[in-house]
């Protein structure tokens, strides 16, 4: 899997909302992987934004 490529599919605010909504379900293994992936993308986005 390639984690070093970022493709913007949502604005920063939209990504924040999605991550916030998924946080409530992170105990569920089906959602945890997606939640963690989006957290990594969110971190990368913030680093690029400076």
C-alpha positions in Angstrom: 0.0 0.0 0.0 1.2 3.4 -0.9 0.6 6.0 1.8 2.8 8.8 0.5 0.4 10.1 -2.2 -2.3 12.6 -1.2 -5.2 13.2 -3.5 -7.6 15.8 -2.2 -11.1 14.4 -2.4 -12.5 16.7 0.3 -11.7 20.1 1.7 -9.8 20.4 5.0 -13.0 21.2 6.9 -14.8 18.2 5.2 -12.0 15.8 6.1 -12.1 17.1 9.7 -15.9 16.4 9.8 -15.5 12.9 8.4 -12.7 12.0 10.8 -14.7 13.4 13.7 -17.8 11.3 12.7 -15.8 8.2 12.3 -14.1 8.6 15.6 -17.3 7.4 17.3 -17.0 4.1 15.4 -13.3 3.5 15.7 -13.9 0.6 18.2 -15.4 -1.3 15.3 -12.7 -3.0 13.2 -14.5 -2.3 10.0 -14.3 1.4 10.6 -11.0 1.5 12.4 -8.9 0.9 9.3 -10.6 3.7 7.4 -10.5 6.0 10.4 -6.7 5.4 10.8 -6.1 5.9 7.1 -7.9 9.2 7.2 -6.1 10.3 10.3 -2.8 9.7 8.5 -4.0 11.7 5.5 -5.2 14.4 7.7 -1.7 14.6 9.4 0.0 14.7 6.0 -2.4 17.5 4.8 -1.6 19.6 7.9 2.1 19.1 7.4 1.8 20.3 3.8 -0.3 23.3 4.8 2.5 24.3 7.2 
